[in-house]
Amino acid sequence: MSDEIGGLTNGDSLEKLRALHITSLYDEALVNAGGDFSDDEELLPVTLGFLEKPENRCSLVRQGFPSKAGGVPAWLDPVSLPSGKSCLCDICVEPLQFLLQVYAPLSEKEPAFHRTLFVFMCLSMACLLQDQHEQWKRKPEKASLSVKIFRCQLARSNPFYSSEPPRHDGTDKPSGTGAILCNWCGSWKGDKVCSGCRKARYCSEKRQAMHWLAGHKSECLQASISPQSSNISPTSSSAETEKVASDIIWPEYEIIIEDEYEFEMETSEDISYANSLVSRSQMDETVKSLLDNFEGDDERKSWASFQERIARASKQVLRYCRFERAKPLWPMSSGRPSKNDIPNCGYCGGPRGFEFQILPQLLYYFGVKNEVDSLDWATIVVYTCEASCEESGRYKEEFGWVQLASPSAAVH
């Protein structure tokens, strides 16, 4: 494996940044990529993401360049945030909720020395269903989306961070302050000010109304009577994450990465003991028998193959593999995009390629209940500009393809 991650050698502390870009192949890592554009197997490494509760807050602030899920985003560029309709679900026009972010610098590209991908989504399952329906219109570049991905990248020398690797001991400080964020959701710019206390900030009138009903009414009245007693303070993206008013923000986790190849090796070693109850050959025959029983049933066969692969590291919530020939691991045979279904980059016009996918295990960690209208998906696949272009705009929208958890839910 190459000694370079994100532009620095593994000897530097930048190794701790959970960088998900890998710069070389494992000679023996055989990855069944699942048939995105063909069914060929590729010798490509896959990096897996797992969730852990952070030991301290230092690892999740923006100057620590985190990969994280839940909570609020640690914006890479804390000033020029996405705004306007970009922040809203295209279907219900509600502000999107932060799902996760992946720190994925490109060692070979200086303007992408720091690079983070942010994923947001609508909380409505009805909107997610409509999102997939829009995909099947075969015009995804004009689709109404409930899942949105933003890419942000910075050169090593930039206005916001030191060019030296972070220390992760609490002493790292960002340069300057960030945009004032919404007091309700803690995610988007708080460009609307409460007319009562003149302190609380919101990203939309709907968020202001929600905060008002949730208790801000009394705080606002108290502030108008005694301004000095108000404890309302705008949330700035330059500081550690402050408590936001919303009670529906998903719990916050750090994303820890491991190479899938290590789990393959562990599985191989675990079942090679002489006193093993089930030999490797027996296990292989069991899987083969299971798949043979599904012959002619592509959907169930695909699901069984997917489950067998995921079971090697059952707690994974993310699979990352940014290579030209990389493909996601699809849970089902239906609902997969063709190459023409993935729109080109809307900024440079170049092709987009697979970078990572999000697995439904994430919903378990977020405490999403298995109810009729609850969020559910088989996988969310993220495609990004292959050139990671530097066209206008700090935050560039990329493309996500949703495959639902049940084939019957797909609308063709």
Solvent accessible surface area in square Angstrom, and as a share of the most:
residue,aa,sasa,rsa
1,M,115,0.51
2,S,37,0.24
3,D,95,0.49
4,E,85,0.38
5,I,24,0.12
6,G,0,0.00
7,G,31,0.30
8,L,20,0.10
9,T,73,0.43
10,N,50,0.26
11,G,77,0.74
12,D,53,0.27
13,S,39,0.25
14,L,4,0.02
15,E,94,0.42
16,K,118,0.50
17,L,2,0.01
18,R,75,0.28
19,A,5,0.04
20,L,0,0.00
21,H,13,0.06
22,I,14,0.07
23,T,47,0.27
24,S,36,0.23
25,L,78,0.39
26,Y,36,0.14
27,D,131,0.68
28,E,135,0.61
29,A,7,0.05
30,L,101,0.50
31,V,9,0.05
32,N,61,0.31
33,A,3,0.03
34,G,17,0.16
35,G,8,0.07
36,D,9,0.05
37,F,93,0.39
38,S,47,0.30
39,D,124,0.64
40,D,91,0.47
41,E,98,0.44
42,E,26,0.11
43,L,92,0.46
44,L,3,0.02
45,P,3,0.02
46,V,11,0.06
47,T,1,0.00
48,L,1,0.00
49,G,0,0.00
50,F,28,0.12
51,L,15,0.08
52,E,97,0.43
53,K,122,0.52
54,P,33,0.21
55,E,174,0.78
56,N,77,0.39
57,R,77,0.28
58,C,31,0.19
59,S,25,0.16
60,L,1,0.00
61,V,11,0.06
62,R,8,0.03
63,Q,20,0.09
64,G,4,0.04
65,F,9,0.04
66,P,6,0.04
67,S,0,0.00
68,K,1,0.00
69,A,0,0.00
70,G,0,0.00
71,G,9,0.09
72,V,10,0.06
73,P,7,0.05
74,A,13,0.10
75,W,0,0.00
76,L,5,0.03
77,D,1,0.01
78,P,0,0.00
79,V,65,0.37
80,S,57,0.37
81,L,12,0.06
82,P,11,0.07
83,S,70,0.45
84,G,55,0.53
85,K,169,0.72
86,S,30,0.19
87,C,13,0.08
88,L,41,0.20
89,C,1,0.00
90,D,58,0.30
91,I,55,0.28
92,C,46,0.28
93,V,83,0.48
94,E,61,0.27
95,P,8,0.05
96,L,1,0.01
97,Q,8,0.04
98,F,2,0.01
99,L,0,0.00
100,L,0,0.00
101,Q,2,0.01
102,V,0,0.00
103,Y,0,0.00
104,A,0,0.00
105,P,0,0.00
106,L,4,0.02
107,S,27,0.18
108,E,123,0.55
109,K,49,0.21
110,E,98,0.44
111,P,51,0.32
112,A,0,0.00
113,F,12,0.05
114,H,4,0.02
115,R,0,0.00
116,T,4,0.02
117,L,0,0.00
118,F,0,0.00
119,V,0,0.00
120,F,0,0.00
121,M,1,0.00
122,C,7,0.04
123,L,72,0.36
124,S,38,0.25
125,M,28,0.12
126,A,70,0.54
127,C,6,0.04
128,L,1,0.00
129,L,61,0.30
130,Q,63,0.28
131,D,1,0.01
132,Q,2,0.01
133,H,58,0.26
134,E,16,0.07
135,Q,0,0.00
136,W,43,0.15
137,K,110,0.47
138,R,115,0.42
139,K,124,0.52
140,P,6,0.04
141,E,110,0.49
142,K,161,0.68
143,A,16,0.12
144,S,36,0.23
145,L,23,0.11
146,S,1,0.00
147,V,3,0.02
148,K,8,0.03
149,I,0,0.00
150,F,2,0.01
151,R,1,0.01
152,C,0,0.00
153,Q,7,0.03
154,L,3,0.02
155,A,33,0.25
156,R,72,0.26
157,S,96,0.62
158,N,25,0.13
159,P,92,0.58
160,F,22,0.09
161,Y,13,0.05
162,S,69,0.45
163,S,53,0.34
164,E,113,0.51
165,P,29,0.18
166,P,9,0.05
167,R,141,0.51
168,H,44,0.20
169,D,88,0.45
170,G,35,0.33
171,T,71,0.42
172,D,23,0.12
173,K,151,0.64
174,P,26,0.17
175,S,53,0.34
176,G,57,0.55
177,T,105,0.61
178,G,11,0.10
179,A,16,0.12
180,I,59,0.30
181,L,4,0.02
182,C,0,0.00
183,N,17,0.09
184,W,12,0.04
185,C,6,0.04
186,G,0,0.00
187,S,2,0.02
188,W,2,0.01
189,K,68,0.29
190,G,1,0.01
191,D,94,0.49
192,K,80,0.34
193,V,52,0.30
194,C,3,0.02
195,S,91,0.58
196,G,38,0.37
197,C,14,0.08
198,R,158,0.58
199,K,76,0.32
200,A,0,0.00
201,R,63,0.23
202,Y,0,0.00
203,C,23,0.14
204,S,18,0.12
205,E,127,0.57
206,K,95,0.40
207,R,16,0.06
208,Q,45,0.20
209,A,53,0.41
210,M,71,0.32
211,H,16,0.07
212,W,93,0.33
213,L,155,0.77
214,A,68,0.53
215,G,34,0.32
216,H,1,0.00
217,K,108,0.46
218,S,74,0.48
219,E,67,0.30
220,C,5,0.03
221,L,97,0.48
222,Q,96,0.43
223,A,6,0.05
224,S,71,0.46
225,I,148,0.75
226,S,45,0.29
227,P,77,0.48
228,Q,173,0.77
229,S,55,0.35
230,S,22,0.14
231,N,133,0.68
232,I,20,0.10
233,S,57,0.37
234,P,49,0.31
235,T,8,0.04
236,S,24,0.15
237,S,12,0.08
238,S,18,0.12
239,A,54,0.42
240,E,81,0.36
241,T,53,0.31
242,E,66,0.30
243,K,198,0.84
244,V,19,0.11
245,A,43,0.33
246,S,11,0.07
247,D,126,0.65
248,I,75,0.38
249,I,37,0.19
250,W,20,0.07
251,P,52,0.33
252,E,32,0.14
253,Y,28,0.11
254,E,18,0.08
255,I,0,0.00
256,I,24,0.12
257,I,46,0.23
258,E,78,0.35
259,D,32,0.16
260,E,5,0.02
261,Y,41,0.15
262,E,86,0.39
263,F,43,0.18
264,E,46,0.20
265,M,81,0.36
266,E,90,0.41
267,T,37,0.22
268,S,46,0.30
269,E,93,0.42
270,D,84,0.44
271,I,22,0.11
272,S,79,0.51
273,Y,136,0.52
274,A,117,0.91
275,N,131,0.67
276,S,39,0.25
277,L,175,0.87
278,V,71,0.41
279,S,42,0.27
280,R,114,0.42
281,S,74,0.48
282,Q,101,0.45
283,M,73,0.33
284,D,68,0.35
285,E,109,0.49
286,T,89,0.52
287,V,38,0.22
288,K,114,0.48
289,S,57,0.37
290,L,79,0.39
291,L,39,0.19
292,D,71,0.37
293,N,116,0.60
294,F,32,0.13
295,E,138,0.62
296,G,78,0.75
297,D,47,0.24
298,D,93,0.48
299,E,39,0.18
300,R,139,0.51
301,K,78,0.33
302,S,15,0.09
303,W,94,0.33
304,A,9,0.07
305,S,36,0.23
306,F,6,0.02
307,Q,78,0.35
308,E,57,0.25
309,R,8,0.03
310,I,7,0.04
311,A,71,0.55
312,R,74,0.27
313,A,7,0.05
314,S,70,0.45
315,K,139,0.59
316,Q,0,0.00
317,V,0,0.00
318,L,0,0.00
319,R,6,0.02
320,Y,2,0.01
321,C,7,0.04
322,R,38,0.14
323,F,51,0.21
324,E,157,0.70
325,R,122,0.45
326,A,8,0.06
327,K,25,0.10
328,P,1,0.00
329,L,9,0.04
330,W,5,0.02
331,P,0,0.00
332,M,8,0.04
333,S,45,0.29
334,S,35,0.22
335,G,4,0.04
336,R,55,0.20
337,P,2,0.02
338,S,55,0.36
339,K,145,0.61
340,N,144,0.74
341,D,7,0.03
342,I,15,0.07
343,P,17,0.11
344,N,89,0.46
345,C,4,0.03
346,G,68,0.65
347,Y,81,0.31
348,C,54,0.32
349,G,44,0.42
350,G,18,0.17
351,P,76,0.48
352,R,32,0.12
353,G,18,0.17
354,F,14,0.06
355,E,0,0.00
356,F,0,0.00
357,Q,1,0.00
358,I,0,0.00
359,L,0,0.00
360,P,33,0.21
361,Q,44,0.20
362,L,0,0.00
363,L,14,0.07
364,Y,177,0.67
365,Y,46,0.17
366,F,13,0.05
367,G,54,0.52
368,V,42,0.24
369,K,142,0.60
370,N,159,0.81
371,E,109,0.49
372,V,145,0.83
373,D,116,0.60
374,S,24,0.16
375,L,12,0.06
376,D,57,0.29
377,W,0,0.00
378,A,0,0.00
379,T,0,0.00
380,I,0,0.00
381,V,0,0.00
382,V,0,0.00
383,Y,1,0.00
384,T,2,0.01
385,C,1,0.00
386,E,79,0.36
387,A,60,0.46
388,S,0,0.00
389,C,8,0.05
390,E,91,0.41
391,E,82,0.37
392,S,97,0.63
393,G,51,0.49
394,R,92,0.33
395,Y,23,0.09
396,K,7,0.03
397,E,50,0.22
398,E,7,0.03
399,F,7,0.03
400,G,4,0.04
401,W,0,0.00
402,V,0,0.00
403,Q,1,0.00
404,L,2,0.01
405,A,39,0.30
406,S,45,0.29
407,P,57,0.36
408,S,105,0.68
409,A,34,0.26
410,A,17,0.14
411,V,65,0.37
412,H,138,0.62
